[in-house]
């Protein structure tokens, strides 16, 4: 590609960018308002008592366990 063609392309690109920027000047964006503070945290405490039969079933189904802990593999996919 010769230099003359490159200069034409640069001028066309500049014209397109100038038009685009002028168009964006007219756009009015609303500021986002947060309706409630971020949350999702629970308060620490004793927690709820669990169903012992559920706990027993979970440990029976776990392939690897150590006393009160289920041993799980991370990132095995």
ZAGU-314437 format. One record per atom (N, C-alpha, C): atom name; residue number from 1; residue in one letter; x, y, z. Coordinates in nm, 4 decimals, decimal comma. Layout:
<sites>
+------+------+------+----------+----------+----------+
: name : resi : resn :     east :    north :       up :
+------+------+------+----------+----------+----------+
:   CA :  NUM :    A :        X :        Y :        Z :
...
+------+------+------+----------+----------+----------+
</sites>
This chain:
<sites>
+------+------+------+----------+----------+----------+
: name : resi : resn :     east :    north :       up :
+------+------+------+----------+----------+----------+
:    N :    1 :    X :   0,0858 :  -0,1168 :   0,0000 :
:   CA :    1 :    X :   0,0000 :   0,0000 :   0,0000 :
:    C :    1 :    X :   0,0907 :   0,1234 :   0,0000 :
:    N :    2 :    X :   0,0622 :   0,2177 :  -0,0874 :
:   CA :    2 :    X :   0,1483 :   0,3347 :  -0,0951 :
:    C :    2 :    X :   0,1115 :   0,4374 :   0,0114 :
:    N :    3 :    X :   0,1976 :   0,5372 :   0,0265 :
:   CA :    3 :    X :   0,1796 :   0,6366 :   0,1323 :
:    C :    3 :    X :   0,0549 :   0,7223 :   0,1094 :
:    N :    4 :    X :   0,0228 :   0,7493 :  -0,0147 :
:   CA :    4 :    X :  -0,0943 :   0,8304 :  -0,0444 :
:    C :    4 :    X :  -0,2216 :   0,7604 :   0,0040 :
:    N :    5 :    X :  -0,2321 :   0,6316 :  -0,0213 :
:   CA :    5 :    X :  -0,3487 :   0,5535 :   0,0218 :
:    C :    5 :    X :  -0,3566 :   0,5493 :   0,1751 :
:    N :    6 :    X :  -0,2418 :   0,5345 :   0,2408 :
:   CA :    6 :    X :  -0,2378 :   0,5315 :   0,3869 :
:    C :    6 :    X :  -0,2859 :   0,6645 :   0,4450 :
:    N :    7 :    X :  -0,2441 :   0,7755 :   0,3844 :
:   CA :    7 :    X :  -0,2865 :   0,9068 :   0,4319 :
:    C :    7 :    X :  -0,4365 :   0,9253 :   0,4148 :
:    N :    8 :    X :  -0,4927 :   0,8770 :   0,3046 :
:   CA :    8 :    X :  -0,6371 :   0,8859 :   0,2820 :
:    C :    8 :    X :  -0,7133 :   0,8088 :   0,3894 :
:    N :    9 :    X :  -0,6633 :   0,6901 :   0,4211 :
:   CA :    9 :    X :  -0,7277 :   0,6066 :   0,5224 :
:    C :    9 :    X :  -0,7220 :   0,6754 :   0,6591 :
:    N :   10 :    X :  -0,6081 :   0,7363 :   0,6902 :
:   CA :   10 :    X :  -0,5936 :   0,8069 :   0,8176 :
:    C :   10 :    X :  -0,6906 :   0,9244 :   0,8252 :
:    N :   11 :    X :  -0,7057 :   0,9985 :   0,7164 :
:   CA :   11 :    X :  -0,7979 :   1,1125 :   0,7145 :
:    C :   11 :    X :  -0,9420 :   1,0660 :   0,7324 :
:    N :   12 :    X :  -0,9791 :   0,9572 :   0,6646 :
:   CA :   12 :    X :  -1,1144 :   0,9034 :   0,6778 :
:    C :   12 :    X :  -1,1405 :   0,8565 :   0,8208 :
:    N :   13 :    X :  -1,0419 :   0,7918 :   0,8786 :
:   CA :   13 :    X :  -1,0558 :   0,7439 :   1,0162 :
:    C :   13 :    X :  -1,0718 :   0,8619 :   1,1119 :
:    N :   14 :    X :  -0,9965 :   0,9687 :   1,0900 :
:   CA :   14 :    X :  -1,0044 :   1,0875 :   1,1751 :
:    C :   14 :    X :  -1,1441 :   1,1500 :   1,1641 :
:    N :   15 :    X :  -1,1970 :   1,1581 :   1,0417 :
:   CA :   15 :    X :  -1,3303 :   1,2150 :   1,0212 :
:    C :   15 :    X :  -1,4356 :   1,1315 :   1,0938 :
:    N :   16 :    X :  -1,4253 :   1,0013 :   1,0829 :
:   CA :   16 :    X :  -1,5205 :   0,9113 :   1,1497 :
:    C :   16 :    X :  -1,5126 :   0,9292 :   1,3014 :
:    N :   17 :    X :  -1,3910 :   0,9341 :   1,3546 :
:   CA :   17 :    X :  -1,3742 :   0,9510 :   1,4995 :
:    C :   17 :    X :  -1,4265 :   1,0854 :   1,5472 :
:    N :   18 :    X :  -1,4037 :   1,1919 :   1,4697 :
:   CA :   18 :    X :  -1,4538 :   1,3243 :   1,5071 :
:    C :   18 :    X :  -1,6066 :   1,3263 :   1,5101 :
:    N :   19 :    X :  -1,6703 :   1,2659 :   1,4107 :
:   CA :   19 :    X :  -1,8164 :   1,2599 :   1,4074 :
:    C :   19 :    X :  -1,8705 :   1,1802 :   1,5255 :
:    N :   20 :    X :  -1,8041 :   1,0702 :   1,5539 :
:   CA :   20 :    X :  -1,8468 :   0,9852 :   1,6643 :
:    C :   20 :    X :  -1,8348 :   1,0596 :   1,7975 :
:    N :   21 :    X :  -1,7245 :   1,1298 :   1,8178 :
:   CA :   21 :    X :  -1,7059 :   1,2017 :   1,9439 :
:    C :   21 :    X :  -1,8074 :   1,3144 :   1,9578 :
:    N :   22 :    X :  -1,8415 :   1,3835 :   1,8476 :
:   CA :   22 :    X :  -1,9438 :   1,4884 :   1,8546 :
:    C :   22 :    X :  -2,0795 :   1,4284 :   1,8892 :
:    N :   23 :    X :  -2,1089 :   1,3123 :   1,8356 :
:   CA :   23 :    X :  -2,2347 :   1,2453 :   1,8668 :
:    C :   23 :    X :  -2,2407 :   1,2073 :   2,0142 :
:    N :   24 :    X :  -2,1291 :   1,1611 :   2,0684 :
:   CA :   24 :    X :  -2,1259 :   1,1227 :   2,2099 :
:    C :   24 :    X :  -2,1419 :   1,2420 :   2,3022 :
:    N :   25 :    X :  -2,1028 :   1,3612 :   2,2584 :
:   CA :   25 :    X :  -2,1173 :   1,4797 :   2,3424 :
:    C :   25 :    X :  -2,2630 :   1,5067 :   2,3756 :
:    N :   26 :    X :  -2,3520 :   1,4713 :   2,2866 :
:   CA :   26 :    X :  -2,4944 :   1,4954 :   2,3075 :
:    C :   26 :    X :  -2,5645 :   1,3916 :   2,3930 :
:    N :   27 :    X :  -2,4963 :   1,2869 :   2,4299 :
:   CA :   27 :    X :  -2,5578 :   1,1796 :   2,5084 :
:    C :   27 :    X :  -2,5560 :   1,2165 :   2,6568 :
:    N :   28 :    X :  -2,6715 :   1,2066 :   2,7190 :
:   CA :   28 :    X :  -2,6818 :   1,2331 :   2,8631 :
:    C :   28 :    X :  -2,7023 :   1,1005 :   2,9349 :
:    N :   29 :    X :  -2,6136 :   1,0707 :   3,0260 :
:   CA :   29 :    X :  -2,6239 :   0,9470 :   3,1034 :
:    C :   29 :    X :  -2,6707 :   0,9793 :   3,2437 :
:    N :   30 :    X :  -2,7601 :   0,8974 :   3,2940 :
:   CA :   30 :    X :  -2,8051 :   0,9132 :   3,4315 :
:    C :   30 :    X :  -2,7033 :   0,8483 :   3,5238 :
:    N :   31 :    X :  -2,6850 :   0,9122 :   3,6382 :
:   CA :   31 :    X :  -2,5954 :   0,8521 :   3,7362 :
:    C :   31 :    X :  -2,6682 :   0,7376 :   3,8041 :
:    N :   32 :    X :  -2,5959 :   0,6316 :   3,8297 :
:   CA :   32 :    X :  -2,6563 :   0,5160 :   3,8951 :
:    C :   32 :    X :  -2,6695 :   0,5437 :   4,0438 :
:    N :   33 :    X :  -2,7847 :   0,5065 :   4,0962 :
:   CA :   33 :    X :  -2,8087 :   0,5222 :   4,2385 :
:    C :   33 :    X :  -2,8163 :   0,3844 :   4,3021 :
:    N :   34 :    X :  -2,7512 :   0,3719 :   4,4154 :
:   CA :   34 :    X :  -2,7575 :   0,2466 :   4,4882 :
:    C :   34 :    X :  -2,8739 :   0,2553 :   4,5857 :
:    N :   35 :    X :  -2,9665 :   0,1633 :   4,5732 :
:   CA :   35 :    X :  -3,0871 :   0,1684 :   4,6532 :
:    C :   35 :    X :  -3,0675 :   0,1151 :   4,7944 :
:    N :   36 :    X :  -2,9743 :   0,0251 :   4,8096 :
:   CA :   36 :    X :  -2,9489 :  -0,0283 :   4,9422 :
:    C :   36 :    X :  -2,7995 :  -0,0583 :   4,9540 :
:    N :   37 :    X :  -2,7485 :  -0,0550 :   5,0732 :
:   CA :   37 :    X :  -2,6052 :  -0,0843 :   5,0900 :
:    C :   37 :    X :  -2,5751 :  -0,2305 :   5,0588 :
:    N :   38 :    X :  -2,4520 :  -0,2539 :   5,0218 :
:   CA :   38 :    X :  -2,4104 :  -0,3913 :   4,9929 :
:    C :   38 :    X :  -2,4259 :  -0,4751 :   5,1186 :
:    N :   39 :    X :  -2,4708 :  -0,5948 :   5,1004 :
:   CA :   39 :    X :  -2,4941 :  -0,6806 :   5,2164 :
:    C :   39 :    X :  -2,4600 :  -0,8236 :   5,1827 :
:    N :   40 :    X :  -2,5316 :  -0,9127 :   5,2429 :
:   CA :   40 :    X :  -2,5108 :  -1,0532 :   5,2151 :
:    C :   40 :    X :  -2,4232 :  -1,1226 :   5,3174 :
:    N :   41 :    X :  -2,3908 :  -1,0504 :   5,4227 :
:   CA :   41 :    X :  -2,3075 :  -1,1107 :   5,5252 :
:    C :   41 :    X :  -2,3953 :  -1,1544 :   5,6413 :
:    N :   42 :    X :  -2,3627 :  -1,2652 :   5,6980 :
:   CA :   42 :    X :  -2,4401 :  -1,3118 :   5,8115 :
:    C :   42 :    X :  -2,3650 :  -1,2793 :   5,9401 :
:    N :   43 :    X :  -2,4377 :  -1,2692 :   6,0458 :
:   CA :   43 :    X :  -2,3753 :  -1,2446 :   6,1745 :
:    C :   43 :    X :  -2,3231 :  -1,3766 :   6,2296 :
:    N :   44 :    X :  -2,2046 :  -1,3719 :   6,2852 :
:   CA :   44 :    X :  -2,1455 :  -1,4923 :   6,3425 :
:    C :   44 :    X :  -2,2196 :  -1,5304 :   6,4693 :
:    N :   45 :    X :  -2,2281 :  -1,6575 :   6,4915 :
:   CA :   45 :    X :  -2,2959 :  -1,7064 :   6,6106 :
:    C :   45 :    X :  -2,2894 :  -1,8568 :   6,6152 :
:    N :   46 :    X :  -2,3783 :  -1,9148 :   6,6906 :
:   CA :   46 :    X :  -2,3806 :  -2,0599 :   6,7048 :
:    C :   46 :    X :  -2,4308 :  -2,1278 :   6,5792 :
:    N :   47 :    X :  -2,5195 :  -2,0630 :   6,5078 :
:   CA :   47 :    X :  -2,5783 :  -2,1267 :   6,3911 :
:    C :   47 :    X :  -2,6952 :  -2,2149 :   6,4317 :
:    N :   48 :    X :  -2,7487 :  -2,2844 :   6,3353 :
:   CA :   48 :    X :  -2,8637 :  -2,3706 :   6,3621 :
:    C :   48 :    X :  -2,8160 :  -2,5136 :   6,3839 :
:    N :   49 :    X :  -2,8916 :  -2,5833 :   6,4631 :
:   CA :   49 :    X :  -2,8622 :  -2,7243 :   6,4847 :
:    C :   49 :    X :  -2,8999 :  -2,8016 :   6,3584 :
:    N :   50 :    X :  -2,8152 :  -2,8940 :   6,3187 :
:   CA :   50 :    X :  -2,8444 :  -2,9706 :   6,1979 :
:    C :   50 :    X :  -2,9115 :  -3,1033 :   6,2339 :
:    N :   51 :    X :  -2,9696 :  -3,1630 :   6,1342 :
:   CA :   51 :    X :  -3,0350 :  -3,2909 :   6,1486 :
:    C :   51 :    X :  -2,9256 :  -3,3991 :   6,1522 :
:    N :   52 :    X :  -2,9163 :  -3,4718 :   6,2588 :
:   CA :   52 :    X :  -2,8099 :  -3,5716 :   6,2750 :
:    C :   52 :    X :  -2,8184 :  -3,6813 :   6,1697 :
:    N :   53 :    X :  -2,9386 :  -3,7184 :   6,1276 :
:   CA :   53 :    X :  -2,9503 :  -3,8234 :   6,0266 :
:    C :   53 :    X :  -2,8940 :  -3,7744 :   5,8928 :
:    N :   54 :    X :  -2,9147 :  -3,6457 :   5,8627 :
:   CA :   54 :    X :  -2,8581 :  -3,5881 :   5,7404 :
:    C :   54 :    X :  -2,7052 :  -3,5892 :   5,7478 :
:    N :   55 :    X :  -2,6522 :  -3,5489 :   5,8607 :
:   CA :   55 :    X :  -2,5065 :  -3,5474 :   5,8807 :
:    C :   55 :    X :  -2,4487 :  -3,6887 :   5,8657 :
:    N :   56 :    X :  -2,5156 :  -3,7851 :   5,9246 :
:   CA :   56 :    X :  -2,4687 :  -3,9235 :   5,9178 :
:    C :   56 :    X :  -2,4691 :  -3,9730 :   5,7730 :
:    N :   57 :    X :  -2,5771 :  -3,9420 :   5,6995 :
:   CA :   57 :    X :  -2,5876 :  -3,9828 :   5,5592 :
:    C :   57 :    X :  -2,4780 :  -3,9177 :   5,4747 :
:    N :   58 :    X :  -2,4518 :  -3,7889 :   5,4994 :
:   CA :   58 :    X :  -2,3477 :  -3,7176 :   5,4247 :
:    C :   58 :    X :  -2,2116 :  -3,7856 :   5,4444 :
:    N :   59 :    X :  -2,1792 :  -3,8187 :   5,5678 :
:   CA :   59 :    X :  -2,0498 :  -3,8823 :   5,5947 :
:    C :   59 :    X :  -2,0445 :  -4,0254 :   5,5412 :
:    N :   60 :    X :  -2,1572 :  -4,0925 :   5,5378 :
:   CA :   60 :    X :  -2,1585 :  -4,2275 :   5,4806 :
:    C :   60 :    X :  -2,1342 :  -4,2230 :   5,3301 :
:    N :   61 :    X :  -2,1848 :  -4,1210 :   5,2637 :
:   CA :   61 :    X :  -2,1691 :  -4,1081 :   5,1192 :
:    C :   61 :    X :  -2,0351 :  -4,0495 :   5,0760 :
:    N :   62 :    X :  -1,9654 :  -3,9864 :   5,1678 :
:   CA :   62 :    X :  -1,8383 :  -3,9224 :   5,1321 :
:    C :   62 :    X :  -1,7316 :  -4,0291 :   5,1072 :
:    N :   63 :    X :  -1,6607 :  -4,0223 :   4,9924 :
:   CA :   63 :    X :  -1,5598 :  -4,1229 :   4,9635 :
:    C :   63 :    X :  -1,4378 :  -4,1108 :   5,0549 :
:    N :   64 :    X :  -1,3983 :  -3,9890 :   5,0905 :
:   CA :   64 :    X :  -1,2838 :  -3,9682 :   5,1795 :
:    C :   64 :    X :  -1,3287 :  -3,8821 :   5,2968 :
:    N :   65 :    X :  -1,3024 :  -3,9320 :   5,4161 :
:   CA :   65 :    X :  -1,3402 :  -3,8567 :   5,5353 :
:    C :   65 :    X :  -1,2392 :  -3,8827 :   5,6450 :
:    N :   66 :    X :  -1,2345 :  -3,7890 :   5,7412 :
:   CA :   66 :    X :  -1,1431 :  -3,7991 :   5,8538 :
:    C :   66 :    X :  -1,2181 :  -3,7474 :   5,9760 :
:    N :   67 :    X :  -1,2645 :  -3,8342 :   6,0606 :
:   CA :   67 :    X :  -1,3432 :  -3,7994 :   6,1791 :
:    C :   67 :    X :  -1,4613 :  -3,7087 :   6,1407 :
:    N :   68 :    X :  -1,4551 :  -3,5818 :   6,1755 :
:   CA :   68 :    X :  -1,5653 :  -3,4890 :   6,1489 :
:    C :   68 :    X :  -1,5448 :  -3,4059 :   6,0235 :
:    N :   69 :    X :  -1,4557 :  -3,4468 :   5,9337 :
:   CA :   69 :    X :  -1,4258 :  -3,3682 :   5,8148 :
:    C :   69 :    X :  -1,4389 :  -3,4519 :   5,6885 :
:    N :   70 :    X :  -1,4967 :  -3,3925 :   5,5853 :
:   CA :   70 :    X :  -1,5003 :  -3,4560 :   5,4541 :
:    C :   70 :    X :  -1,3788 :  -3,4051 :   5,3777 :
:    N :   71 :    X :  -1,3011 :  -3,4951 :   5,3254 :
:   CA :   71 :    X :  -1,1820 :  -3,4567 :   5,2483 :
:    C :   71 :    X :  -1,2233 :  -3,4456 :   5,1015 :
:    N :   72 :    X :  -1,2123 :  -3,3254 :   5,0480 :
:   CA :   72 :    X :  -1,2558 :  -3,2998 :   4,9102 :
:    C :   72 :    X :  -1,1366 :  -3,2539 :   4,8281 :
:    N :   73 :    X :  -1,1394 :  -3,2901 :   4,7016 :
:   CA :   73 :    X :  -1,0324 :  -3,2524 :   4,6105 :
:    C :   73 :    X :  -1,0686 :  -3,1198 :   4,5451 :
:    N :   74 :    X :  -0,9699 :  -3,0319 :   4,5292 :
:   CA :   74 :    X :  -0,9937 :  -2,9028 :   4,4667 :
:    C :   74 :    X :  -0,9433 :  -2,9052 :   4,3234 :
:    N :   75 :    X :  -1,0171 :  -2,8426 :   4,2360 :
:   CA :   75 :    X :  -0,9788 :  -2,8254 :   4,0963 :
:    C :   75 :    X :  -0,9451 :  -2,9562 :   4,0275 :
:    N :   76 :    X :  -1,0304 :  -3,0537 :   4,0436 :
:   CA :   76 :    X :  -1,0027 :  -3,1826 :   3,9818 :
:    C :   76 :    X :  -1,0567 :  -3,1911 :   3,8406 :
:    N :   77 :    X :  -1,1242 :  -3,0869 :   3,7936 :
:   CA :   77 :    X :  -1,1797 :  -3,0927 :   3,6598 :
:    C :   77 :    X :  -1,0710 :  -3,0644 :   3,5636 :
+------+------+------+----------+----------+----------+
</sites>
